[in-house]
Amino acid sequence: MNSKIIIIPIIIVAVIGIFVVISPSEESNTLSAETPIEVMLSEKIIQTNVNSLFKVFSYEDDFEMIDGEKIWRNAYYELDESKSAIYDELKNRKNSVVVFPIFTAAAYSEPGFYTFYRGECDQEFHGVLFRDDDCLTVKVDEEYNPGFTSSANGFQVLSLLEYDIITDITIHQNPDILLQYEKVILLHNEYVTQEEFLAITSHPNVIYLYPNALYAEIDFDEELWEISLIRGHNYPDPLIRNGFDWKYDNSLQEYDVECNDMKFSEISNGWMLNCYPENVLHKSKELLAQIRDF
């Protein structure tokens, strides 16, 4: 990938089971990630016939049938040499940064926040007995397999189009880092700290690319490398929805995953998309051009 990853801790991101090691550059705090398809298990990986601006690979048996059509559950994207002119047109042209939602990825791990939401936390997991809200504190691991809820497609596509990438952790530790960028692009950053929320909402040009961003407040324990839910998502009171009482919350729009009527609306510090674009971002020149131009 031609991305620049600005992350203080070392993070390992997995794409369809293959781990992408993101390690510090010797010359700066800019990190890079490369995942050549050659390192993948070729006997299990196929290039799909998905309509896309990129080459799309997946495990050959990792799909479901919907209305007679194969829907691939996970995908790995590469540039298509025959479409270099399209990429030149769509690639990042401004001083822009994308925020990878590592806190949200942790929240969706099992057992985790959603184990608690389902009322299934009071049991034994991996030989450890969990009680009540124990599931509301989870480790931020060094290894993740990004999926639908953590914007795996969006992360890969924008990386290929040469956008800088940082994580929630970077902003939490250094909120002023966003002042270095003309444009900030959020993915599905549902769970954020108070420090991160204030840094993002005070930036003048934020693209809220996925609905349901900035939805719940968490605490990040840097010593234990854990996040804990503080407020939001009906916690600690069932009547609490957005943990920051944020007036621009658009979480109800996250359930539109087809994006047939896709459009941005302007808010006080940027633009919000009205649908969850994970399945369409990789094939929509119009959407990618809008992201480029904001």
C-alpha positions in Angstrom: 0.0 0.0 0.0 1.1 3.5 -0.7 -0.2 4.8 2.6 1.6 6.6 5.4 0.6 5.4 8.8 1.2 7.8 11.7 0.9 5.7 14.9 3.0 5.9 17.9 2.4 2.3 19.2 3.2 -0.6 16.9 -0.1 -1.9 15.5 -0.6 -5.1 13.5 -3.6 -5.0 11.2 -4.9 -8.2 9.6 -6.6 -8.4 6.3 -8.6 -11.6 5.6 -6.3 -13.5 7.9 -3.0 -12.1 6.8 -1.3 -9.8 9.2 0.0 -6.4 8.0 2.9 -5.4 10.3 3.0 -1.7 10.7 6.4 -0.8 12.2 8.1 2.6 12.8 10.1 4.2 10.0 13.8 4.6 10.8 13.7 8.2 9.7 10.5 9.6 11.2 7.4 8.6 13.2 5.7 7.9 9.9 4.9 4.3 9.5 4.1 2.3 6.4 2.2 -0.9 5.7 2.6 -3.3 2.8 0.5 -6.4 2.1 1.6 -7.9 -1.3 -0.8 -10.6 -2.4 2.2 -12.9 -2.9 2.4 -13.3 0.9 -1.1 -14.6 1.1 -2.1 -18.3 1.0 -2.6 -18.4 -2.8 -4.3 -21.8 -2.8 -7.1 -20.4 -0.7 -7.3 -16.9 -2.1 -8.9 -16.0 -5.4 -9.4 -12.8 -7.4 -13.2 -12.2 -7.3 -15.3 -10.9 -10.2 -16.7 -8.1 -7.9 -17.4 -4.9 -9.8 -14.7 -2.6 -8.4 -12.2 0.1 -9.3 -9.5 -2.3 -7.7 -8.5 -5.9 -7.9 -10.5 -7.7 -5.2 -9.3 -10.9 -3.5 -11.0 -13.1 -1.0 -11.0 -16.6 0.4 -12.7 -18.8 -2.1 -15.2 -20.2 0.4 -15.8 -17.0 2.4 -19.1 -15.8 0.9 -22.9 -15.9 1.3 -25.6 -16.1 -1.3 -28.1 -13.3 -1.3 -30.7 -13.2 -4.1 -28.6 -15.6 -6.1 -25.5 -13.5 -5.9 -22.2 -14.3 -4.1 -21.5 -11.7 -1.5 -17.9 -11.9 -0.2 -17.5 -11.4 3.5 -13.9 -10.2 3.5 -11.8 -8.7 0.8 -8.3 -7.6 0.1 -7.8 -4.8 -2.4 -4.9 -4.1 -4.8 -4.3 -1.4 -7.5 -5.2 -2.5 -11.0 -2.5 -1.5 -13.4 -5.0 -0.9 -16.2 -6.7 1.8 -14.1 -3.8 4.0 -13.2 -5.3 7.1 -14.8 -8.4 6.7 -12.6 -6.2 6.5 -9.5 -4.3 9.6 -10.6 -7.6 11.4 -10.8 -9.0 10.1 -7.4 -5.9 10.0 -5.2 -5.4 12.4 -2.2 -4.5 15.9 -3.3 -4.7 17.8 0.0 -3.0 17.5 3.4 -5.5 14.9 4.6 -5.6 12.2 7.2 -7.9 9.1 7.8 -8.6 7.9 11.3 -8.5 4.1 11.6 -11.1 3.1 14.3 -8.9 0.9 16.5 -11.0 1.6 19.6 -14.2 0.5 17.8 -12.4 -2.7 16.5 -11.6 -3.5 20.2 -15.2 -2.8 21.3 -16.5 -5.3 18.8 -14.2 -8.1 19.9 -15.7 -11.0 21.8 -16.1 -11.1 24.7 -16.6 -7.3 24.6 -19.1 -4.5 24.6 -21.5 -6.4 22.4 -21.4 -9.5 24.5 -22.7 -7.2 27.3 -25.3 -5.5 25.1 -26.7 -9.0 24.3 -26.9 -9.9 28.0 -24.4 -12.7 27.5 -21.5 -11.5 29.6 -22.3 -13.4 32.8 -20.5 -16.6 31.9 -17.0 -18.2 31.5 -14.8 -17.2 28.6 -11.5 -18.9 27.9 -11.4 -20.3 31.5 -12.2 -16.9 33.0 -15.5 -16.2 34.7 -17.1 -12.9 33.6 -19.7 -11.1 35.7 -22.2 -8.3 34.8 -20.3 -5.5 33.1 -16.8 -7.1 33.0 -17.2 -7.2 29.2 -17.2 -3.4 29.1 -13.4 -3.4 29.6 -11.4 -4.9 26.7 -7.8 -5.1 25.6 -6.7 -3.1 22.6 -4.8 -5.9 21.0 -1.8 -5.6 18.6 -3.5 -7.9 16.1 -6.8 -7.3 14.4 -8.7 -8.6 11.5 -10.6 -5.4 10.4 -14.1 -6.2 9.3 -17.4 -4.5 8.4 -17.7 -2.7 11.7 -14.2 -1.3 11.7 -14.2 -0.1 8.1 -11.8 -2.6 6.6 -12.7 -1.7 3.0 -12.6 2.0 3.6 -9.2 1.7 5.3 -7.7 -0.2 2.4 -9.2 1.9 -0.4 -8.2 5.2 1.1 -4.7 3.9 1.9 -4.3 2.8 -1.8 -5.3 6.4 -2.8 -2.4 7.8 -0.8 -4.2 9.2 2.3 -2.3 9.3 5.5 -3.6 7.1 8.2 -3.6 7.6 12.0 -5.5 5.8 14.8 -7.7 6.9 17.6 -4.7 6.3 19.9 -2.6 8.9 18.1 -5.3 11.6 18.6 -6.0 10.6 22.2 -2.3 11.0 23.0 -1.7 14.1 20.9 -5.0 15.9 20.1 -3.1 18.8 18.4 -1.9 16.4 15.7 -5.1 17.1 13.8 -4.1 20.8 13.4 -1.4 19.6 11.0 -4.1 18.5 8.5 -6.4 20.5 6.2 -8.9 17.6 6.1 -9.8 14.8 8.6 -11.7 11.7 7.4 -13.4 9.6 10.0 -14.4 5.9 9.3 -16.7 4.0 11.7 -15.1 5.7 14.7 -18.0 4.8 17.0 -16.1 4.6 20.3 -13.8 7.5 21.2 -12.3 9.2 24.2 -13.3 12.7 25.4 -9.9 14.0 24.2 -10.5 12.6 20.8 -14.1 13.8 20.6 -13.0 17.4 21.4 -10.1 17.3 18.9 -12.3 16.1 16.1 -15.3 18.3 16.7 -13.1 21.4 16.9 -11.4 20.7 13.6 -12.9 22.9 10.8 -13.0 20.3 8.1 -14.0 16.8 9.0 -15.6 14.2 6.6 -17.9 11.9 8.6 -17.7 9.2 6.0 -19.6 6.6 8.1 -22.7 7.3 10.2 -22.6 6.4 13.9 -19.2 8.1 14.5 -18.5 9.7 17.9 -21.3 7.7 19.5 -20.0 6.5 22.8 -17.4 7.8 25.3 -14.7 5.4 26.4 -11.6 5.6 28.7 -8.3 4.4 27.4 -5.8 3.1 30.0 -2.5 3.5 28.3 -0.7 1.4 31.0 -3.0 -1.6 30.7 -3.7 -1.0 27.0 -7.5 -1.3 27.7 -10.6 0.6 26.8 -13.7 0.9 29.1 -17.2 2.1 28.2 -18.0 5.3 30.1 -21.2 6.6 28.6 -23.4 5.9 25.6 -25.1 3.1 23.7 -27.8 2.9 26.4 -25.2 2.8 29.2 -25.1 3.4 32.1 -28.8 4.4 31.6 -31.0 2.8 29.0 -32.2 6.3 27.9 -28.7 7.4 27.0 -28.0 7.1 23.3 -25.1 9.3 22.3 -22.6 9.4 25.1 -21.5 13.0 24.3 -25.1 14.3 23.7 -23.7 15.3 20.3 -26.4 17.2 18.3 -25.1 15.9 15.0 -25.4 12.2 15.8 -26.6 10.4 12.6 -26.5 6.9 13.9 -29.9 5.8 12.5 -28.4 6.2 9.0 -25.8 3.4 9.6 -28.4 0.8 8.7 -28.5 1.9 5.1 -25.7 -0.2 3.6 -26.9 -0.1 0.0 -26.4 3.7 -0.3 -28.8 4.0 -3.3 -29.5 7.6 -2.4 -26.0 8.6 -1.2 -25.4 12.2 -0.4 -23.5 14.5 2.0 -25.0 17.0 4.4 -23.1 20.0 5.7 -22.7 20.5 9.5 -20.8 23.1 11.5 -17.3 21.5 11.0 -17.6 19.4 7.9 -19.7 17.0 6.0 -21.7 13.8 6.8 -22.6 10.9 4.5 -26.2 9.6 4.9 -25.4 5.9 4.5 -22.8 3.3 5.5 -20.5 3.1 2.5 -18.4 0.0 3.3 -19.7 -2.0 0.4 -19.8 0.8 -2.2 -16.7 2.9 -1.5 -14.4 0.7 -3.6 -16.5 1.0 -6.7 -17.9 4.6 -6.6 -15.8 7.1 -8.5 -18.3 9.8 -7.6 -17.9 9.2 -3.8 -14.2 9.0 -4.0 -14.0 12.2 -6.0 -16.2 14.0 -3.4 -13.9 12.8 -0.6 -10.9 14.1 -2.6 -12.5 17.5 -3.2 -13.9 18.4 0.2 
